Amino acid sequence: MLDLRLYMLQRLSALVMAPLVLGHLALMIYAVQGGISAGEILARTQGSLGWALYYGLFLVAAAIHAAIGLRVILAETLTLRNRPLLDLFTLAVGAVFLMLGLRALHAVTLA
């Protein structure tokens, strides 16, 4: 039952990430085509609550998606029998990804 819930959560996170990634890529291509440098893009997005929410949503979805994916890979390749340990590891990895992402988001968007 837990595997089904994690499967659905991973698919939901992919559903959230897909339009965010496409939007990011489209905006970056548009900006670069318009002659805007990466530094200028960063300068324009700093302090923006909208960009912070946009990338914050992406990083939450990415942390969930990656942690569940790593859990599946470990379970399949190592044939782990200690499921509680695997679940704890998954939570820890997800928390680390989320913490690192929030730190980066704060450094480049809200600083």
C-alpha positions in Angstrom: 0.0 0.0 0.0 2.9 2.4 0.8 4.5 1.6 -2.5 1.3 2.6 -4.4 1.0 5.9 -2.5 4.7 6.7 -3.2 4.2 5.8 -6.8 1.2 8.2 -7.0 3.1 10.9 -5.2 6.0 10.6 -7.6 3.7 10.8 -10.6 2.0 13.9 -9.0 5.4 15.5 -8.5 6.2 14.9 -12.1 2.9 16.4 -13.1 3.8 19.5 -11.1 7.4 19.7 -12.4 6.7 19.3 -16.1 5.0 22.7 -16.8 7.4 24.5 -14.4 10.4 23.1 -16.3 8.8 24.0 -19.7 8.0 27.5 -18.5 11.5 27.9 -17.2 13.1 26.7 -20.5 10.8 28.9 -22.6 11.5 32.0 -20.5 15.3 31.4 -20.6 15.3 30.9 -24.3 13.2 34.0 -24.8 15.5 36.0 -22.5 18.7 34.8 -24.2 17.2 35.4 -27.6 16.5 38.9 -26.4 20.1 39.4 -25.4 19.6 39.2 -21.6 22.5 37.6 -19.8 22.2 35.1 -16.9 23.4 37.8 -14.5 20.7 40.2 -15.7 18.0 37.5 -15.4 19.2 36.8 -11.8 19.3 40.5 -11.0 15.7 40.9 -12.2 14.4 37.9 -10.2 16.1 38.8 -6.9 13.6 39.9 -4.3 10.6 38.6 -6.4 8.0 36.8 -4.3 6.5 35.3 -7.5 9.8 33.8 -8.7 10.5 32.5 -5.2 7.1 30.7 -5.2 7.7 29.4 -8.7 11.1 27.9 -8.0 10.0 26.9 -4.4 7.2 24.8 -5.8 9.6 23.3 -8.3 12.2 22.4 -5.7 9.6 20.8 -3.4 8.3 18.7 -6.2 11.9 17.8 -7.3 12.9 16.8 -3.8 9.9 14.5 -3.4 10.4 13.1 -6.9 14.1 12.4 -6.5 13.8 10.9 -3.0 11.1 8.4 -4.1 13.0 7.6 -7.3 16.2 6.9 -5.2 14.1 4.7 -2.9 12.9 2.6 -5.8 16.3 2.2 -7.3 17.8 1.1 -4.0 15.0 -1.3 -3.3 15.3 -2.9 -6.7 19.1 -3.1 -7.0 20.0 -4.0 -3.4 16.9 -6.1 -2.7 16.7 -4.5 0.8 14.6 -6.4 3.2 14.7 -3.7 6.0 11.9 -1.6 4.6 11.7 0.8 7.7 15.4 1.6 7.2 14.8 2.3 3.5 11.8 4.5 4.3 13.9 6.4 6.9 16.7 6.9 4.4 14.2 8.1 1.8 12.8 10.7 4.2 16.3 11.8 5.1 17.4 12.2 1.5 14.2 14.1 0.7 14.8 16.4 3.6 18.4 17.1 2.6 17.3 17.8 -1.0 14.7 20.2 0.3 17.0 21.9 2.7 19.7 22.4 0.0 17.1 23.6 -2.5 15.6 26.1 0.0 19.1 27.4 0.8 19.9 27.9 -2.9 16.5 29.6 -3.4 17.1 31.9 -0.6 20.6 32.8 -1.8 19.6 33.7 -5.3 16.0 34.8 -5.1 15.3 36.4 -1.8 18.8 37.6 -0.8 
